[in-house]
Amino acid sequence: MAEHSKDTVDVELRQGGMLEFQRTGKYPEYLIVKSKKWGRRWKKDISGDQKGGVLHVKRKPMYTYRITDGEVSIFDMDGNAVEIDTYSIMMVD
């Protein structure tokens, strides 16, 4: 019988970046999601009002994400919560 690996992701909120701030005039903020299951890393700009979206693999939606009050939630396409293995916040300058 085949084992099913549990679908987990690593999440990082990255805030800051003086070079980008100087270049664009906005304080950058990114959501970075890494999935071992899909061998993928997504980097989404969440600096504006966009606090949710879809993560794709080869143009096929795999996950949705939502950020509410600084908390990140990741869901599979069936609406089930995906376990966040590691969660970190990084401030860069």
PyMOL Python script that loads the backbone (N, CA, C, O; Angstrom):
from pymol import cmd

cmd.read_pdbstr("""\
ATOM      1  N   MET A   1       0.845  -1.176   0.000  1.00  0.00           N
ATOM      2  CA  MET A   1       0.000   0.000   0.000  1.00  0.00           C
ATOM      3  C   MET A   1       0.891   1.239   0.000  1.00  0.00           C
ATOM      4  O   MET A   1       1.819   1.327   0.803  1.00  0.00           O
ATOM      5  N   ALA A   2       0.629   2.181  -0.870  1.00  0.00           N
ATOM      6  CA  ALA A   2       1.446   3.397  -0.987  1.00  0.00           C
ATOM      7  C   ALA A   2       1.149   4.352   0.161  1.00  0.00           C
ATOM      8  O   ALA A   2       0.005   4.505   0.589  1.00  0.00           O
ATOM      9  N   GLU A   3       2.213   4.990   0.647  1.00  0.00           N
ATOM     10  CA  GLU A   3       2.045   5.991   1.688  1.00  0.00           C
ATOM     11  C   GLU A   3       1.719   7.321   1.044  1.00  0.00           C
ATOM     12  O   GLU A   3       2.268   7.670  -0.001  1.00  0.00           O
ATOM     13  N   HIS A   4       0.817   8.064   1.678  1.00  0.00           N
ATOM     14  CA  HIS A   4       0.482   9.399   1.211  1.00  0.00           C
ATOM     15  C   HIS A   4       1.227  10.395   2.086  1.00  0.00           C
ATOM     16  O   HIS A   4       1.046  10.422   3.303  1.00  0.00           O
ATOM     17  N   SER A   5       2.068  11.216   1.459  1.00  0.00           N
ATOM     18  CA  SER A   5       2.778  12.222   2.237  1.00  0.00           C
ATOM     19  C   SER A   5       1.833  13.379   2.525  1.00  0.00           C
ATOM     20  O   SER A   5       1.059  13.813   1.672  1.00  0.00           O
ATOM     21  N   LYS A   6       1.926  13.855   3.746  1.00  0.00           N
ATOM     22  CA  LYS A   6       1.072  14.957   4.150  1.00  0.00           C
ATOM     23  C   LYS A   6       1.529  16.222   3.428  1.00  0.00           C
ATOM     24  O   LYS A   6       2.723  16.505   3.342  1.00  0.00           O
ATOM     25  N   ASP A   7       0.580  16.959   2.924  1.00  0.00           N
ATOM     26  CA  ASP A   7       0.871  18.191   2.187  1.00  0.00           C
ATOM     27  C   ASP A   7       1.128  19.314   3.186  1.00  0.00           C
ATOM     28  O   ASP A   7       0.213  19.760   3.878  1.00  0.00           O
ATOM     29  N   THR A   8       2.381  19.770   3.255  1.00  0.00           N
ATOM     30  CA  THR A   8       2.744  20.882   4.124  1.00  0.00           C
ATOM     31  C   THR A   8       3.518  21.912   3.313  1.00  0.00           C
ATOM     32  O   THR A   8       4.098  21.596   2.274  1.00  0.00           O
ATOM     33  N   VAL A   9       3.518  23.136   3.799  1.00  0.00           N
ATOM     34  CA  VAL A   9       4.252  24.207   3.137  1.00  0.00           C
ATOM     35  C   VAL A   9       5.045  24.998   4.175  1.00  0.00           C
ATOM     36  O   VAL A   9       4.723  24.984   5.363  1.00  0.00           O
ATOM     37  N   ASP A  10       6.080  25.685   3.710  1.00  0.00           N
ATOM     38  CA  ASP A  10       6.822  26.639   4.519  1.00  0.00           C
ATOM     39  C   ASP A  10       6.404  28.029   4.060  1.00  0.00           C
ATOM     40  O   ASP A  10       6.285  28.283   2.861  1.00  0.00           O
ATOM     41  N   VAL A  11       6.181  28.926   5.015  1.00  0.00           N
ATOM     42  CA  VAL A  11       5.703  30.270   4.705  1.00  0.00           C
ATOM     43  C   VAL A  11       6.649  31.296   5.304  1.00  0.00           C
ATOM     44  O   VAL A  11       7.090  31.165   6.445  1.00  0.00           O
ATOM     45  N   GLU A  12       6.951  32.316   4.517  1.00  0.00           N
ATOM     46  CA  GLU A  12       7.775  33.422   4.995  1.00  0.00           C
ATOM     47  C   GLU A  12       7.114  34.732   4.569  1.00  0.00           C
ATOM     48  O   GLU A  12       6.740  34.895   3.408  1.00  0.00           O
ATOM     49  N   LEU A  13       6.975  35.655   5.505  1.00  0.00           N
ATOM     50  CA  LEU A  13       6.574  37.017   5.194  1.00  0.00           C
ATOM     51  C   LEU A  13       7.843  37.846   5.199  1.00  0.00           C
ATOM     52  O   LEU A  13       8.535  37.918   6.214  1.00  0.00           O
ATOM     53  N   ARG A  14       8.153  38.471   4.078  1.00  0.00           N
ATOM     54  CA  ARG A  14       9.377  39.263   3.963  1.00  0.00           C
ATOM     55  C   ARG A  14       8.977  40.724   3.787  1.00  0.00           C
ATOM     56  O   ARG A  14       8.248  41.079   2.861  1.00  0.00           O
ATOM     57  N   GLN A  15       9.471  41.560   4.696  1.00  0.00           N
ATOM     58  CA  GLN A  15       9.134  42.980   4.671  1.00  0.00           C
ATOM     59  C   GLN A  15      10.395  43.814   4.563  1.00  0.00           C
ATOM     60  O   GLN A  15      11.405  43.522   5.204  1.00  0.00           O
ATOM     61  N   GLY A  16      10.330  44.847   3.751  1.00  0.00           N
ATOM     62  CA  GLY A  16      11.441  45.780   3.633  1.00  0.00           C
ATOM     63  C   GLY A  16      12.273  45.561   2.396  1.00  0.00           C
ATOM     64  O   GLY A  16      12.019  44.664   1.592  1.00  0.00           O
ATOM     65  N   GLY A  17      13.262  46.395   2.270  1.00  0.00           N
ATOM     66  CA  GLY A  17      14.152  46.368   1.125  1.00  0.00           C
ATOM     67  C   GLY A  17      14.430  47.787   0.678  1.00  0.00           C
ATOM     68  O   GLY A  17      13.685  48.348  -0.126  1.00  0.00           O
ATOM     69  N   MET A  18      15.495  48.367   1.193  1.00  0.00           N
ATOM     70  CA  MET A  18      15.795  49.768   0.940  1.00  0.00           C
ATOM     71  C   MET A  18      15.991  50.045  -0.546  1.00  0.00           C
ATOM     72  O   MET A  18      15.526  51.070  -1.044  1.00  0.00           O
ATOM     73  N   LEU A  19      16.669  49.155  -1.264  1.00  0.00           N
ATOM     74  CA  LEU A  19      16.899  49.382  -2.695  1.00  0.00           C
ATOM     75  C   LEU A  19      15.587  49.464  -3.464  1.00  0.00           C
ATOM     76  O   LEU A  19      15.411  50.345  -4.305  1.00  0.00           O
ATOM     77  N   GLU A  20      14.670  48.552  -3.177  1.00  0.00           N
ATOM     78  CA  GLU A  20      13.384  48.583  -3.866  1.00  0.00           C
ATOM     79  C   GLU A  20      12.579  49.806  -3.460  1.00  0.00           C
ATOM     80  O   GLU A  20      11.900  50.407  -4.293  1.00  0.00           O
ATOM     81  N   PHE A  21      12.649  50.180  -2.185  1.00  0.00           N
ATOM     82  CA  PHE A  21      11.946  51.379  -1.726  1.00  0.00           C
ATOM     83  C   PHE A  21      12.464  52.619  -2.455  1.00  0.00           C
ATOM     84  O   PHE A  21      11.680  53.470  -2.876  1.00  0.00           O
ATOM     85  N   GLN A  22      13.769  52.715  -2.598  1.00  0.00           N
ATOM     86  CA  GLN A  22      14.347  53.860  -3.305  1.00  0.00           C
ATOM     87  C   GLN A  22      13.949  53.863  -4.774  1.00  0.00           C
ATOM     88  O   GLN A  22      13.714  54.918  -5.363  1.00  0.00           O
ATOM     89  N   ARG A  23      13.876  52.686  -5.352  1.00  0.00           N
ATOM     90  CA  ARG A  23      13.559  52.572  -6.779  1.00  0.00           C
ATOM     91  C   ARG A  23      12.071  52.809  -7.059  1.00  0.00           C
ATOM     92  O   ARG A  23      11.723  53.465  -8.041  1.00  0.00           O
ATOM     93  N   THR A  24      11.194  52.278  -6.198  1.00  0.00           N
ATOM     94  CA  THR A  24       9.756  52.312  -6.482  1.00  0.00           C
ATOM     95  C   THR A  24       8.974  53.282  -5.609  1.00  0.00           C
ATOM     96  O   THR A  24       7.871  53.688  -5.974  1.00  0.00           O
ATOM     97  N   GLY A  25       9.526  53.656  -4.465  1.00  0.00           N
ATOM     98  CA  GLY A  25       8.807  54.536  -3.548  1.00  0.00           C
ATOM     99  C   GLY A  25       7.788  53.818  -2.682  1.00  0.00           C
ATOM    100  O   GLY A  25       7.027  54.462  -1.960  1.00  0.00           O
ATOM    101  N   LYS A  26       7.764  52.502  -2.743  1.00  0.00           N
ATOM    102  CA  LYS A  26       6.845  51.748  -1.879  1.00  0.00           C
ATOM    103  C   LYS A  26       7.640  50.779  -1.007  1.00  0.00           C
ATOM    104  O   LYS A  26       8.693  50.274  -1.399  1.00  0.00           O
ATOM    105  N   TYR A  27       7.107  50.540   0.174  1.00  0.00           N
ATOM    106  CA  TYR A  27       7.734  49.628   1.126  1.00  0.00           C
ATOM    107  C   TYR A  27       7.322  48.215   0.738  1.00  0.00           C
ATOM    108  O   TYR A  27       6.154  47.855   0.884  1.00  0.00           O
ATOM    109  N   PRO A  28       8.254  47.410   0.249  1.00  0.00           N
ATOM    110  CA  PRO A  28       7.883  46.085  -0.272  1.00  0.00           C
ATOM    111  C   PRO A  28       7.527  45.080   0.833  1.00  0.00           C
ATOM    112  O   PRO A  28       8.089  45.088   1.928  1.00  0.00           O
ATOM    113  N   GLU A  29       6.592  44.243   0.497  1.00  0.00           N
ATOM    114  CA  GLU A  29       6.182  43.157   1.383  1.00  0.00           C
ATOM    115  C   GLU A  29       5.836  41.961   0.503  1.00  0.00           C
ATOM    116  O   GLU A  29       5.043  42.076  -0.431  1.00  0.00           O
ATOM    117  N   TYR A  30       6.436  40.816   0.808  1.00  0.00           N
ATOM    118  CA  TYR A  30       6.250  39.618  -0.008  1.00  0.00           C
ATOM    119  C   TYR A  30       5.808  38.436   0.841  1.00  0.00           C
ATOM    120  O   TYR A  30       6.180  38.308   2.008  1.00  0.00           O
ATOM    121  N   LEU A  31       5.012  37.584   0.230  1.00  0.00           N
ATOM    122  CA  LEU A  31       4.673  36.285   0.785  1.00  0.00           C
ATOM    123  C   LEU A  31       5.445  35.264  -0.023  1.00  0.00           C
ATOM    124  O   LEU A  31       5.352  35.237  -1.250  1.00  0.00           O
ATOM    125  N   ILE A  32       6.213  34.417   0.665  1.00  0.00           N
ATOM    126  CA  ILE A  32       6.974  33.359   0.003  1.00  0.00           C
ATOM    127  C   ILE A  32       6.470  32.028   0.543  1.00  0.00           C
ATOM    128  O   ILE A  32       6.485  31.791   1.751  1.00  0.00           O
ATOM    129  N   VAL A  33       6.027  31.168  -0.357  1.00  0.00           N
ATOM    130  CA  VAL A  33       5.486  29.859   0.008  1.00  0.00           C
ATOM    131  C   VAL A  33       6.332  28.805  -0.703  1.00  0.00           C
ATOM    132  O   VAL A  33       6.567  28.892  -1.909  1.00  0.00           O
ATOM    133  N   LYS A  34       6.789  27.805   0.062  1.00  0.00           N
ATOM    134  CA  LYS A  34       7.588  26.714  -0.505  1.00  0.00           C
ATOM    135  C   LYS A  34       6.860  25.391  -0.256  1.00  0.00           C
ATOM    136  O   LYS A  34       6.411  25.112   0.855  1.00  0.00           O
ATOM    137  N   SER A  35       6.756  24.593  -1.306  1.00  0.00           N
ATOM    138  CA  SER A  35       6.102  23.291  -1.216  1.00  0.00           C
ATOM    139  C   SER A  35       7.066  22.198  -1.647  1.00  0.00           C
ATOM    140  O   SER A  35       7.549  22.201  -2.779  1.00  0.00           O
ATOM    141  N   LYS A  36       7.345  21.267  -0.753  1.00  0.00           N
ATOM    142  CA  LYS A  36       8.181  20.120  -1.120  1.00  0.00           C
ATOM    143  C   LYS A  36       7.415  19.183  -2.043  1.00  0.00           C
ATOM    144  O   LYS A  36       7.991  18.585  -2.951  1.00  0.00           O
ATOM    145  N   LYS A  37       6.126  19.058  -1.807  1.00  0.00           N
ATOM    146  CA  LYS A  37       5.298  18.170  -2.627  1.00  0.00           C
ATOM    147  C   LYS A  37       5.386  18.553  -4.102  1.00  0.00           C
ATOM    148  O   LYS A  37       5.507  17.676  -4.958  1.00  0.00           O
ATOM    149  N   TRP A  38       5.327  19.830  -4.407  1.00  0.00           N
ATOM    150  CA  TRP A  38       5.351  20.292  -5.791  1.00  0.00           C
ATOM    151  C   TRP A  38       6.730  20.766  -6.238  1.00  0.00           C
ATOM    152  O   TRP A  38       6.926  21.088  -7.410  1.00  0.00           O
ATOM    153  N   GLY A  39       7.687  20.811  -5.310  1.00  0.00           N
ATOM    154  CA  GLY A  39       9.031  21.263  -5.667  1.00  0.00           C
ATOM    155  C   GLY A  39       9.035  22.693  -6.173  1.00  0.00           C
ATOM    156  O   GLY A  39       9.787  23.040  -7.084  1.00  0.00           O
ATOM    157  N   ARG A  40       8.186  23.523  -5.574  1.00  0.00           N
ATOM    158  CA  ARG A  40       7.990  24.883  -6.051  1.00  0.00           C
ATOM    159  C   ARG A  40       8.170  25.897  -4.936  1.00  0.00           C
ATOM    160  O   ARG A  40       8.040  25.594  -3.750  1.00  0.00           O
ATOM    161  N   ARG A  41       8.473  27.105  -5.366  1.00  0.00           N
ATOM    162  CA  ARG A  41       8.567  28.266  -4.478  1.00  0.00           C
ATOM    163  C   ARG A  41       7.831  29.402  -5.173  1.00  0.00           C
ATOM    164  O   ARG A  41       8.124  29.728  -6.323  1.00  0.00           O
ATOM    165  N   TRP A  42       6.875  30.003  -4.475  1.00  0.00           N
ATOM    166  CA  TRP A  42       6.130  31.123  -5.014  1.00  0.00           C
ATOM    167  C   TRP A  42       6.482  32.380  -4.234  1.00  0.00           C
ATOM    168  O   TRP A  42       6.623  32.333  -3.012  1.00  0.00           O
ATOM    169  N   LYS A  43       6.624  33.496  -4.923  1.00  0.00           N
ATOM    170  CA  LYS A  43       6.879  34.789  -4.287  1.00  0.00           C
ATOM    171  C   LYS A  43       5.814  35.754  -4.791  1.00  0.00           C
ATOM    172  O   LYS A  43       5.764  36.086  -5.975  1.00  0.00           O
ATOM    173  N   LYS A  44       4.964  36.198  -3.870  1.00  0.00           N
ATOM    174  CA  LYS A  44       3.852  37.068  -4.232  1.00  0.00           C
ATOM    175  C   LYS A  44       4.017  38.422  -3.556  1.00  0.00           C
ATOM    176  O   LYS A  44       4.275  38.499  -2.355  1.00  0.00           O
ATOM    177  N   ASP A  45       3.867  39.490  -4.335  1.00  0.00           N
ATOM    178  CA  ASP A  45       3.923  40.847  -3.807  1.00  0.00           C
ATOM    179  C   ASP A  45       2.594  41.133  -3.104  1.00  0.00           C
ATOM    180  O   ASP A  45       1.534  41.116  -3.731  1.00  0.00           O
ATOM    181  N   ILE A  46       2.662  41.394  -1.805  1.00  0.00           N
ATOM    182  CA  ILE A  46       1.448  41.679  -1.038  1.00  0.00           C
ATOM    183  C   ILE A  46       1.505  43.087  -0.456  1.00  0.00           C
ATOM    184  O   ILE A  46       0.881  43.367   0.567  1.00  0.00           O
ATOM    185  N   SER A  47       2.260  43.975  -1.114  1.00  0.00           N
ATOM    186  CA  SER A  47       2.436  45.336  -0.625  1.00  0.00           C
ATOM    187  C   SER A  47       1.159  46.154  -0.689  1.00  0.00           C
ATOM    188  O   SER A  47       0.941  47.012   0.165  1.00  0.00           O
ATOM    189  N   GLY A  48       0.325  45.917  -1.660  1.00  0.00           N
ATOM    190  CA  GLY A  48      -0.897  46.701  -1.830  1.00  0.00           C
ATOM    191  C   GLY A  48      -2.060  46.117  -1.051  1.00  0.00           C
ATOM    192  O   GLY A  48      -1.888  45.569   0.038  1.00  0.00           O
ATOM    193  N   ASP A  49      -3.218  46.241  -1.614  1.00  0.00           N
ATOM    194  CA  ASP A  49      -4.437  45.736  -0.975  1.00  0.00           C
ATOM    195  C   ASP A  49      -4.642  44.254  -1.228  1.00  0.00           C
ATOM    196  O   ASP A  49      -5.524  43.645  -0.623  1.00  0.00           O
ATOM    197  N   GLN A  50      -3.851  43.664  -2.104  1.00  0.00           N
ATOM    198  CA  GLN A  50      -3.989  42.253  -2.468  1.00  0.00           C
ATOM    199  C   GLN A  50      -3.546  41.368  -1.299  1.00  0.00           C
ATOM    200  O   GLN A  50      -2.348  41.202  -1.071  1.00  0.00           O
ATOM    201  N   LYS A  51      -4.489  40.808  -0.571  1.00  0.00           N
ATOM    202  CA  LYS A  51      -4.168  39.973   0.586  1.00  0.00           C
ATOM    203  C   LYS A  51      -4.682  38.552   0.419  1.00  0.00           C
ATOM    204  O   LYS A  51      -4.948  37.853   1.397  1.00  0.00           O
ATOM    205  N   GLY A  52      -4.818  38.139  -0.827  1.00  0.00           N
ATOM    206  CA  GLY A  52      -5.247  36.782  -1.112  1.00  0.00           C
ATOM    207  C   GLY A  52      -4.997  36.481  -2.567  1.00  0.00           C
ATOM    208  O   GLY A  52      -4.858  37.393  -3.382  1.00  0.00           O
ATOM    209  N   GLY A  53      -4.940  35.212  -2.898  1.00  0.00           N
ATOM    210  CA  GLY A  53      -4.711  34.852  -4.291  1.00  0.00           C
ATOM    211  C   GLY A  53      -4.568  33.361  -4.483  1.00  0.00           C
ATOM    212  O   GLY A  53      -4.882  32.569  -3.595  1.00  0.00           O
ATOM    213  N   VAL A  54      -4.087  32.990  -5.657  1.00  0.00           N
ATOM    214  CA  VAL A  54      -3.966  31.595  -6.060  1.00  0.00           C
ATOM    215  C   VAL A  54      -2.516  31.306  -6.425  1.00  0.00           C
ATOM    216  O   VAL A  54      -1.849  32.135  -7.045  1.00  0.00           O
ATOM    217  N   LEU A  55      -2.031  30.131  -6.040  1.00  0.00           N
ATOM    218  CA  LEU A  55      -0.691  29.664  -6.391  1.00  0.00           C
ATOM    219  C   LEU A  55      -0.841  28.544  -7.409  1.00  0.00           C
ATOM    220  O   LEU A  55      -1.570  27.579  -7.178  1.00  0.00           O
ATOM    221  N   HIS A  56      -0.148  28.673  -8.536  1.00  0.00           N
ATOM    222  CA  HIS A  56      -0.292  27.740  -9.665  1.00  0.00           C
ATOM    223  C   HIS A  56       0.950  26.878  -9.853  1.00  0.00           C
ATOM    224  O   HIS A  56       2.057  27.276  -9.491  1.00  0.00           O
ATOM    225  N   VAL A  57       0.750  25.697 -10.420  1.00  0.00           N
ATOM    226  CA  VAL A  57       1.825  24.844 -10.935  1.00  0.00           C
ATOM    227  C   VAL A  57       1.457  24.544 -12.379  1.00  0.00           C
ATOM    228  O   VAL A  57       0.424  23.935 -12.656  1.00  0.00           O
ATOM    229  N   LYS A  58       2.311  24.977 -13.290  1.00  0.00           N
ATOM    230  CA  LYS A  58       2.067  24.790 -14.730  1.00  0.00           C
ATOM    231  C   LYS A  58       0.664  25.259 -15.115  1.00  0.00           C
ATOM    232  O   LYS A  58      -0.078  24.550 -15.796  1.00  0.00           O
ATOM    233  N   ARG A  59       0.320  26.450 -14.671  1.00  0.00           N
ATOM    234  CA  ARG A  59      -0.958  27.119 -14.957  1.00  0.00           C
ATOM    235  C   ARG A  59      -2.167  26.453 -14.326  1.00  0.00           C
ATOM    236  O   ARG A  59      -3.301  26.852 -14.589  1.00  0.00           O
ATOM    237  N   LYS A  60      -1.940  25.453 -13.505  1.00  0.00           N
ATOM    238  CA  LYS A  60      -3.052  24.792 -12.812  1.00  0.00           C
ATOM    239  C   LYS A  60      -3.061  25.262 -11.356  1.00  0.00           C
ATOM    240  O   LYS A  60      -2.033  25.181 -10.682  1.00  0.00           O
ATOM    241  N   PRO A  61      -4.192  25.749 -10.861  1.00  0.00           N
ATOM    242  CA  PRO A  61      -4.232  26.217  -9.470  1.00  0.00           C
ATOM    243  C   PRO A  61      -4.048  25.061  -8.488  1.00  0.00           C
ATOM    244  O   PRO A  61      -4.698  24.021  -8.605  1.00  0.00           O
ATOM    245  N   MET A  62      -3.151  25.259  -7.519  1.00  0.00           N
ATOM    246  CA  MET A  62      -2.883  24.235  -6.508  1.00  0.00           C
ATOM    247  C   MET A  62      -3.303  24.665  -5.111  1.00  0.00           C
ATOM    248  O   MET A  62      -3.810  23.862  -4.328  1.00  0.00           O
ATOM    249  N   TYR A  63      -3.085  25.942  -4.806  1.00  0.00           N
ATOM    250  CA  TYR A  63      -3.403  26.465  -3.477  1.00  0.00           C
ATOM    251  C   TYR A  63      -4.022  27.848  -3.602  1.00  0.00           C
ATOM    252  O   TYR A  63      -3.836  28.550  -4.596  1.00  0.00           O
ATOM    253  N   THR A  64      -4.757  28.215  -2.573  1.00  0.00           N
ATOM    254  CA  THR A  64      -5.154  29.602  -2.396  1.00  0.00           C
ATOM    255  C   THR A  64      -4.532  30.072  -1.088  1.00  0.00           C
ATOM    256  O   THR A  64      -4.266  29.274  -0.190  1.00  0.00           O
ATOM    257  N   TYR A  65      -4.306  31.365  -0.996  1.00  0.00           N
ATOM    258  CA  TYR A  65      -3.785  31.919   0.245  1.00  0.00           C
ATOM    259  C   TYR A  65      -4.617  33.131   0.644  1.00  0.00           C
ATOM    260  O   TYR A  65      -5.217  33.805  -0.193  1.00  0.00           O
ATOM    261  N   ARG A  66      -4.634  33.385   1.940  1.00  0.00           N
ATOM    262  CA  ARG A  66      -5.368  34.521   2.486  1.00  0.00           C
ATOM    263  C   ARG A  66      -4.571  35.067   3.670  1.00  0.00           C
ATOM    264  O   ARG A  66      -4.090  34.303   4.506  1.00  0.00           O
ATOM    265  N   ILE A  67      -4.437  36.369   3.734  1.00  0.00           N
ATOM    266  CA  ILE A  67      -3.749  37.022   4.842  1.00  0.00           C
ATOM    267  C   ILE A  67      -4.762  37.909   5.545  1.00  0.00           C
ATOM    268  O   ILE A  67      -5.310  38.839   4.953  1.00  0.00           O
ATOM    269  N   THR A  68      -5.003  37.609   6.816  1.00  0.00           N
ATOM    270  CA  THR A  68      -5.951  38.363   7.620  1.00  0.00           C
ATOM    271  C   THR A  68      -5.278  38.736   8.928  1.00  0.00           C
ATOM    272  O   THR A  68      -4.844  37.864   9.681  1.00  0.00           O
ATOM    273  N   ASP A  69      -5.192  40.024   9.197  1.00  0.00           N
ATOM    274  CA  ASP A  69      -4.569  40.529  10.428  1.00  0.00           C
ATOM    275  C   ASP A  69      -3.179  39.945  10.646  1.00  0.00           C
ATOM    276  O   ASP A  69      -2.816  39.598  11.770  1.00  0.00           O
ATOM    277  N   GLY A  70      -2.403  39.836   9.574  1.00  0.00           N
ATOM    278  CA  GLY A  70      -1.031  39.347   9.663  1.00  0.00           C
ATOM    279  C   GLY A  70      -0.895  37.833   9.741  1.00  0.00           C
ATOM    280  O   GLY A  70       0.223  37.320   9.785  1.00  0.00           O
ATOM    281  N   GLU A  71      -1.998  37.117   9.759  1.00  0.00           N
ATOM    282  CA  GLU A  71      -1.985  35.653   9.792  1.00  0.00           C
ATOM    283  C   GLU A  71      -2.189  35.102   8.383  1.00  0.00           C
ATOM    284  O   GLU A  71      -3.085  35.536   7.658  1.00  0.00           O
ATOM    285  N   VAL A  72      -1.351  34.146   8.009  1.00  0.00           N
ATOM    286  CA  VAL A  72      -1.416  33.541   6.679  1.00  0.00           C
ATOM    287  C   VAL A  72      -2.130  32.195   6.763  1.00  0.00           C
ATOM    288  O   VAL A  72      -1.830  31.376   7.631  1.00  0.00           O
ATOM    289  N   SER A  73      -3.070  31.977   5.858  1.00  0.00           N
ATOM    290  CA  SER A  73      -3.755  30.685   5.734  1.00  0.00           C
ATOM    291  C   SER A  73      -3.569  30.199   4.302  1.00  0.00           C
ATOM    292  O   SER A  73      -3.698  30.967   3.348  1.00  0.00           O
ATOM    293  N   ILE A  74      -3.265  28.921   4.168  1.00  0.00           N
ATOM    294  CA  ILE A  74      -3.090  28.288   2.861  1.00  0.00           C
ATOM    295  C   ILE A  74      -4.125  27.169   2.750  1.00  0.00           C
ATOM    296  O   ILE A  74      -4.315  26.399   3.692  1.00  0.00           O
ATOM    297  N   PHE A  75      -4.790  27.082   1.603  1.00  0.00           N
ATOM    298  CA  PHE A  75      -5.818  26.072   1.386  1.00  0.00           C
ATOM    299  C   PHE A  75      -5.556  25.343   0.074  1.00  0.00           C
ATOM    300  O   PHE A  75      -5.056  25.929  -0.886  1.00  0.00           O
ATOM    301  N   ASP A  76      -5.903  24.041   0.043  1.00  0.00           N
ATOM    302  CA  ASP A  76      -5.847  23.334  -1.228  1.00  0.00           C
ATOM    303  C   ASP A  76      -7.092  23.720  -2.028  1.00  0.00           C
ATOM    304  O   ASP A  76      -7.932  24.476  -1.539  1.00  0.00           O
ATOM    305  N   MET A  77      -7.213  23.222  -3.217  1.00  0.00           N
ATOM    306  CA  MET A  77      -8.308  23.640  -4.080  1.00  0.00           C
ATOM    307  C   MET A  77      -9.652  23.052  -3.665  1.00  0.00           C
ATOM    308  O   MET A  77     -10.689  23.426  -4.213  1.00  0.00           O
ATOM    309  N   ASP A  78      -9.639  22.134  -2.702  1.00  0.00           N
ATOM    310  CA  ASP A  78     -10.891  21.617  -2.141  1.00  0.00           C
ATOM    311  C   ASP A  78     -11.331  22.430  -0.930  1.00  0.00           C
ATOM    312  O   ASP A  78     -12.368  22.148  -0.330  1.00  0.00           O
ATOM    313  N   GLY A  79     -10.537  23.444  -0.570  1.00  0.00           N
ATOM    314  CA  GLY A  79     -10.874  24.289   0.571  1.00  0.00           C
ATOM    315  C   GLY A  79     -10.340  23.791   1.897  1.00  0.00           C
ATOM    316  O   GLY A  79     -10.643  24.372   2.939  1.00  0.00           O
ATOM    317  N   ASN A  80      -9.540  22.714   1.883  1.00  0.00           N
ATOM    318  CA  ASN A  80      -8.957  22.177   3.108  1.00  0.00           C
ATOM    319  C   ASN A  80      -7.708  22.964   3.472  1.00  0.00           C
ATOM    320  O   ASN A  80      -6.895  23.289   2.606  1.00  0.00           O
ATOM    321  N   ALA A  81      -7.558  23.271   4.759  1.00  0.00           N
ATOM    322  CA  ALA A  81      -6.374  23.989   5.215  1.00  0.00           C
ATOM    323  C   ALA A  81      -5.138  23.122   5.034  1.00  0.00           C
ATOM    324  O   ALA A  81      -5.153  21.932   5.348  1.00  0.00           O
ATOM    325  N   VAL A  82      -4.069  23.723   4.528  1.00  0.00           N
ATOM    326  CA  VAL A  82      -2.786  23.044   4.360  1.00  0.00           C
ATOM    327  C   VAL A  82      -1.935  23.397   5.569  1.00  0.00           C
ATOM    328  O   VAL A  82      -1.851  24.560   5.965  1.00  0.00           O
ATOM    329  N   GLU A  83      -1.313  22.397   6.142  1.00  0.00           N
ATOM    330  CA  GLU A  83      -0.490  22.616   7.333  1.00  0.00           C
ATOM    331  C   GLU A  83       0.751  23.429   6.979  1.00  0.00           C
ATOM    332  O   GLU A  83       1.450  23.130   6.010  1.00  0.00           O
ATOM    333  N   ILE A  84       1.015  24.467   7.781  1.00  0.00           N
ATOM    334  CA  ILE A  84       2.209  25.276   7.608  1.00  0.00           C
ATOM    335  C   ILE A  84       3.282  24.687   8.504  1.00  0.00           C
ATOM    336  O   ILE A  84       3.177  24.726   9.730  1.00  0.00           O
ATOM    337  N   ASP A  85       4.320  24.139   7.875  1.00  0.00           N
ATOM    338  CA  ASP A  85       5.393  23.467   8.612  1.00  0.00           C
ATOM    339  C   ASP A  85       6.260  24.486   9.351  1.00  0.00           C
ATOM    340  O   ASP A  85       6.474  24.355  10.556  1.00  0.00           O
ATOM    341  N   THR A  86       6.754  25.488   8.649  1.00  0.00           N
ATOM    342  CA  THR A  86       7.506  26.568   9.294  1.00  0.00           C
ATOM    343  C   THR A  86       6.932  27.898   8.831  1.00  0.00           C
ATOM    344  O   THR A  86       6.537  28.059   7.676  1.00  0.00           O
ATOM    345  N   TYR A  87       6.898  28.840   9.753  1.00  0.00           N
ATOM    346  CA  TYR A  87       6.374  30.179   9.487  1.00  0.00           C
ATOM    347  C   TYR A  87       7.390  31.166  10.016  1.00  0.00           C
ATOM    348  O   TYR A  87       7.766  31.108  11.186  1.00  0.00           O
ATOM    349  N   SER A  88       7.839  32.076   9.161  1.00  0.00           N
ATOM    350  CA  SER A  88       8.831  33.051   9.618  1.00  0.00           C
ATOM    351  C   SER A  88       8.506  34.427   9.045  1.00  0.00           C
ATOM    352  O   SER A  88       7.872  34.558   7.998  1.00  0.00           O
ATOM    353  N   ILE A  89       8.959  35.440   9.765  1.00  0.00           N
ATOM    354  CA  ILE A  89       8.844  36.816   9.323  1.00  0.00           C
ATOM    355  C   ILE A  89      10.252  37.364   9.223  1.00  0.00           C
ATOM    356  O   ILE A  89      11.016  37.299  10.187  1.00  0.00           O
ATOM    357  N   MET A  90      10.609  37.911   8.048  1.00  0.00           N
ATOM    358  CA  MET A  90      11.948  38.430   7.844  1.00  0.00           C
ATOM    359  C   MET A  90      11.859  39.914   7.508  1.00  0.00           C
ATOM    360  O   MET A  90      11.117  40.322   6.615  1.00  0.00           O
ATOM    361  N   MET A  91      12.626  40.707   8.238  1.00  0.00           N
ATOM    362  CA  MET A  91      12.746  42.130   7.963  1.00  0.00           C
ATOM    363  C   MET A  91      14.085  42.351   7.286  1.00  0.00           C
ATOM    364  O   MET A  91      15.122  41.966   7.826  1.00  0.00           O
ATOM    365  N   VAL A  92      14.080  42.970   6.104  1.00  0.00           N
ATOM    366  CA  VAL A  92      15.317  43.229   5.381  1.00  0.00           C
ATOM    367  C   VAL A  92      15.456  44.726   5.154  1.00  0.00           C
ATOM    368  O   VAL A  92      14.473  45.467   5.156  1.00  0.00           O
ATOM    369  N   ASP A  93      16.721  45.161   4.954  1.00  0.00           N
ATOM    370  CA  ASP A  93      16.920  46.589   4.672  1.00  0.00           C
ATOM    371  C   ASP A  93      17.673  46.786   3.384  1.00  0.00           C
ATOM    372  O   ASP A  93      17.932  47.922   2.987  1.00  0.00           O
TER     373      ASP A  93
END
""", "prot")
cmd.dss("prot")
cmd.show_as("cartoon", "prot")
cmd.util.cbc("prot")
cmd.orient("prot")
